[in-house]
Amino acid sequence: MQKRRRWEYLTRFIYANVNNRGAQEYFRQYWPGSEPDKYAPETMIPELNTLGEQGWEMVHMEPIGAVGKKGDVGFIAGDALASWSNSYFCVLKREKE
């Protein structure tokens, strides 16, 4: 009989920002001589790699309009662009031991 796999989940808001820990070093290593945009999504890669090293796998990521004071997520209503965002809501999973 095949063993049933069990998962644990992690939700996290990840922010794209050139000042994220390890972002500038990452850019220097993989894109020497280039300057990343302040909110380039690639600036999240060092944090995502750290989570991957801990066994977490990304199963969902979506940009969001705002993170409220209570950790709630805001969305832009209607067809109008209300603001730009560098906030991403992420769901990760890893197999339980």
C-alpha positions in Angstrom: 0.0 0.0 0.0 1.3 3.4 -0.9 2.0 5.8 1.9 -0.3 8.8 1.9 1.7 12.1 1.6 1.0 14.8 4.1 1.7 18.5 3.6 2.2 21.6 5.7 1.6 25.1 4.3 3.1 28.5 4.8 1.6 31.8 3.7 3.8 34.9 3.5 3.8 38.4 2.1 7.0 38.9 0.1 8.0 42.3 -1.1 10.1 43.1 -4.1 12.7 45.7 -3.2 16.3 46.2 -4.2 17.1 46.7 -0.5 16.0 43.1 0.4 18.7 41.0 2.1 20.9 39.5 -0.5 19.2 41.2 -3.5 22.1 43.4 -4.6 24.6 40.6 -4.2 22.4 38.3 -6.3 22.2 40.9 -9.1 26.0 41.3 -9.0 26.5 37.6 -9.3 23.9 36.8 -12.1 23.7 40.1 -13.9 27.1 41.8 -13.5 27.2 45.5 -14.4 23.4 45.8 -14.4 21.4 47.9 -11.9 18.0 46.3 -10.8 14.9 48.4 -10.8 13.9 49.3 -7.2 10.9 47.0 -7.2 12.0 44.3 -9.7 10.5 40.9 -8.9 13.9 39.3 -9.2 14.8 41.0 -5.9 12.7 38.4 -4.2 14.8 35.5 -5.5 17.2 35.3 -2.5 14.4 35.0 0.0 12.6 32.5 -2.2 15.8 30.5 -2.6 16.2 30.5 1.2 12.7 29.1 1.6 13.4 26.5 -1.1 16.5 25.4 0.8 14.2 24.8 3.9 12.1 22.5 1.8 9.3 24.9 0.9 7.8 24.8 -2.7 5.9 27.8 -4.1 2.4 26.7 -5.1 0.9 30.2 -5.6 2.0 33.8 -5.9 0.0 36.8 -6.8 0.6 40.5 -6.7 -1.7 42.4 -4.4 -2.8 46.0 -4.0 -2.3 46.4 -0.3 -1.6 44.6 3.0 -3.9 45.9 5.7 -3.0 46.5 9.4 -4.6 43.2 10.3 -2.8 41.2 7.6 -5.8 41.3 5.3 -5.3 41.7 1.5 -6.7 44.6 -0.5 -7.6 44.5 -4.2 -8.1 47.2 -6.8 -11.9 47.7 -7.5 -13.3 48.2 -11.0 -11.2 49.0 -14.0 -9.1 51.9 -12.6 -5.6 51.4 -11.5 -5.5 52.8 -8.0 -1.8 52.2 -7.2 1.3 50.2 -8.0 2.4 47.4 -5.6 5.5 45.5 -4.8 3.6 43.2 -2.5 3.1 39.5 -3.3 0.9 37.0 -1.5 2.6 33.6 -1.5 1.5 30.1 -0.5 4.2 27.5 -0.1 4.1 23.8 0.9 6.5 21.1 2.0 6.0 17.5 2.9 5.5 16.7 6.5 8.2 14.5 8.1 
